[in-house]
Amino acid sequence: MNNKRKNVLLWYRSSTGSAALEFSLIFIPFIMAFLFLAELCRVVYILSALDLILAESSYRTSLRQPDSDYNAYFTKALNKGLGVWPLFTKENKISASAQYCDDIAALIENGKHCSSTHAVGKPLALYHVNIHYQPLFFLFPTVMVEQRWKRKVAFVQEFQRAEL
């Protein structure tokens, strides 16, 4: 009986296999932390690229002549910019729109009193971009992630600047 007790104590105090046990306990949280960090980097990259594309497209559109179709040109410039940047996939559904305002008061009210079709005679423009985001590396349910991002930028339409 004493010999059996010694064997059990020796087995209990033995450190054989402890590295494999410690590795298995740490591996899953490490992988989850790594994937979370990768997703966070992807989010920051996509938002930065989207801000840059929106700013460049809006700027190019604001330089157009007043007789041109601003909304079509803005959408075309935005799609051209999106094609250049990686990490924008077909799962990222992007919608863009523009509103044209008479004065700053209308612009401040989020374009409630602005027109989305008639741009002539309206020197201020509010450009919107909405993106439907799909997580790639996120292990948790997508309900926990905000899936619709909105970006806005306001520009003065250069050839209609005298209207201000």
C-alpha positions as a printed NumPy array, in Angstrom:
array([[  0.   ,   0.   ,   0.   ],
       [  2.837,   2.348,   0.818],
       [  4.454,   1.565,  -2.527],
       [  1.229,   2.443,  -4.395],
       [  1.036,   5.757,  -2.587],
       [  4.631,   6.58 ,  -3.538],
       [  3.914,   5.824,  -7.198],
       [  0.856,   8.096,  -7.216],
       [  2.819,  10.93 ,  -5.583],
       [  5.668,  10.491,  -8.073],
       [  3.209,  10.549, -10.964],
       [  1.465,  13.638,  -9.536],
       [  4.738,  15.533,  -9.053],
       [  6.149,  14.52 , -12.419],
       [  6.598,  17.374, -14.919],
       [  6.466,  15.187, -18.005],
       [  4.041,  16.713, -20.522],
       [  3.705,  20.037, -18.735],
       [  5.036,  21.953, -21.752],
       [  2.376,  20.431, -24.002],
       [ -0.323,  21.246, -21.456],
       [  0.859,  24.852, -21.056],
       [  1.092,  25.247, -24.828],
       [ -2.455,  23.975, -25.327],
       [ -3.797,  26.402, -22.71 ],
       [ -2.031,  29.419, -24.226],
       [ -2.335,  28.645, -27.956],
       [ -6.062,  29.374, -28.444],
       [ -6.054,  32.761, -26.626],
       [ -2.886,  33.702, -28.526],
       [ -4.466,  32.915, -31.898],
       [ -7.632,  34.834, -30.934],
       [ -5.571,  37.868, -29.886],
       [ -3.557,  37.689, -33.097],
       [ -6.69 ,  37.527, -35.29 ],
       [ -8.275,  40.398, -33.348],
       [ -5.156,  42.498, -33.936],
       [ -5.177,  41.602, -37.642],
       [ -8.848,  42.634, -37.92 ],
       [ -8.156,  45.888, -36.106],
       [ -5.32 ,  46.681, -38.531],
       [ -7.62 ,  45.881, -41.453],
       [-10.324,  48.215, -40.094],
       [ -7.868,  51.081, -39.648],
       [ -6.478,  50.527, -43.144],
       [ -9.922,  50.417, -44.789],
       [-11.139,  53.534, -42.968],
       [ -7.99 ,  55.482, -43.832],
       [ -8.155,  54.444, -47.475],
       [-11.86 ,  55.294, -47.622],
       [-11.21 ,  58.751, -46.161],
       [ -8.474,  59.387, -48.718],
       [-10.582,  58.148, -51.643],
       [-13.541,  60.262, -50.516],
       [-11.408,  63.381, -50.137],
       [ -9.726,  62.962, -53.54 ],
       [-12.962,  62.153, -55.379],
       [-14.788,  65.065, -53.78 ],
       [-11.938,  67.446, -54.543],
       [-11.809,  66.425, -58.2  ],
       [-15.579,  66.743, -58.459],
       [-15.559,  70.212, -56.889],
       [-13.239,  71.432, -59.655],
       [-15.679,  70.478, -62.443],
       [-17.518,  73.026, -64.59 ],
       [-21.052,  73.851, -63.382],
       [-22.716,  72.378, -66.464],
       [-21.359,  68.866, -65.802],
       [-23.136,  66.092, -63.88 ],
       [-21.396,  66.279, -60.491],
       [-23.032,  63.174, -59.039],
       [-22.071,  60.895, -61.94 ],
       [-18.53 ,  62.244, -61.972],
       [-18.219,  61.774, -58.193],
       [-19.408,  58.158, -58.393],
       [-17.047,  57.442, -61.282],
       [-14.064,  58.997, -59.462],
       [-14.941,  57.102, -56.271],
       [-15.156,  53.751, -58.056],
       [-11.884,  54.445, -59.847],
       [-10.208,  55.179, -56.495],
       [-11.638,  52.055, -54.893],
       [-10.182,  49.875, -57.626],
       [ -6.654,  51.007, -56.811],
       [ -6.679,  50.191, -53.092],
       [ -6.425,  46.588, -51.909],
       [ -8.654,  45.131, -49.163],
       [-11.789,  46.542, -50.789],
       [-13.59 ,  43.382, -51.764],
       [-16.94 ,  42.708, -53.359],
       [-18.335,  41.994, -49.878],
       [-17.757,  45.666, -49.003],
       [-20.871,  47.188, -50.532],
       [-20.252,  50.887, -51.017],
       [-22.878,  53.496, -51.815],
       [-22.152,  57.132, -52.557],
       [-24.29 ,  60.236, -52.89 ],
       [-23.933,  63.998, -53.055],
       [-26.138,  66.845, -51.907],
       [-25.841,  70.464, -53.004],
       [-26.618,  73.346, -50.657],
       [-27.214,  77.091, -50.988],
       [-25.591,  78.187, -47.747],
       [-23.7  ,  76.979, -44.696],
       [-26.828,  76.851, -42.5  ],
       [-28.351,  74.203, -44.78 ],
       [-25.059,  72.307, -44.802],
       [-24.856,  72.266, -40.998],
       [-28.28 ,  70.628, -40.765],
       [-26.868,  67.52 , -42.514],
       [-28.268,  68.573, -45.855],
       [-31.95 ,  68.449, -44.873],
       [-32.681,  71.478, -47.086],
       [-30.268,  70.557, -49.857],
       [-30.872,  69.091, -53.303],
       [-29.426,  65.788, -54.44 ],
       [-30.049,  66.379, -58.148],
       [-29.8  ,  70.084, -58.909],
       [-26.238,  71.395, -58.46 ],
       [-26.235,  74.574, -60.532],
       [-26.389,  77.684, -58.374],
       [-25.541,  75.731, -55.2  ],
       [-21.922,  76.375, -54.24 ],
       [-21.626,  73.911, -51.341],
       [-21.603,  70.144, -51.701],
       [-21.905,  67.437, -49.063],
       [-20.532,  64.092, -50.263],
       [-21.592,  60.884, -48.47 ],
       [-20.106,  57.406, -48.589],
       [-21.631,  54.407, -46.802],
       [-19.773,  51.123, -46.581],
       [-21.178,  47.797, -45.453],
       [-18.308,  46.143, -43.601],
       [-17.823,  42.399, -43.338],
       [-15.244,  41.211, -40.787],
       [-12.68 ,  38.813, -42.14 ],
       [-10.744,  37.644, -39.055],
       [-13.343,  38.272, -36.347],
       [-14.202,  35.019, -34.539],
       [-17.203,  36.315, -32.64 ],
       [-20.708,  36.784, -34.088],
       [-20.97 ,  39.697, -36.512],
       [-23.8  ,  41.158, -34.436],
       [-21.074,  42.45 , -32.116],
       [-19.515,  44.527, -34.914],
       [-20.865,  47.78 , -36.362],
       [-21.443,  46.855, -39.98 ],
       [-22.329,  50.191, -41.576],
       [-19.792,  52.976, -41.661],
       [-20.588,  56.484, -42.844],
       [-18.207,  59.142, -44.053],
       [-19.06 ,  62.699, -45.09 ],
       [-17.062,  65.577, -46.473],
       [-18.12 ,  69.081, -47.504],
       [-16.553,  71.028, -50.374],
       [-17.047,  74.344, -52.084],
       [-17.824,  73.872, -55.768],
       [-15.029,  76.025, -57.188],
       [-16.803,  77.324, -60.291],
       [-19.829,  78.332, -58.228],
       [-17.865,  80.041, -55.466],
       [-19.178,  83.482, -56.448],
       [-22.628,  82.356, -55.301],
       [-21.482,  82.473, -51.659]])
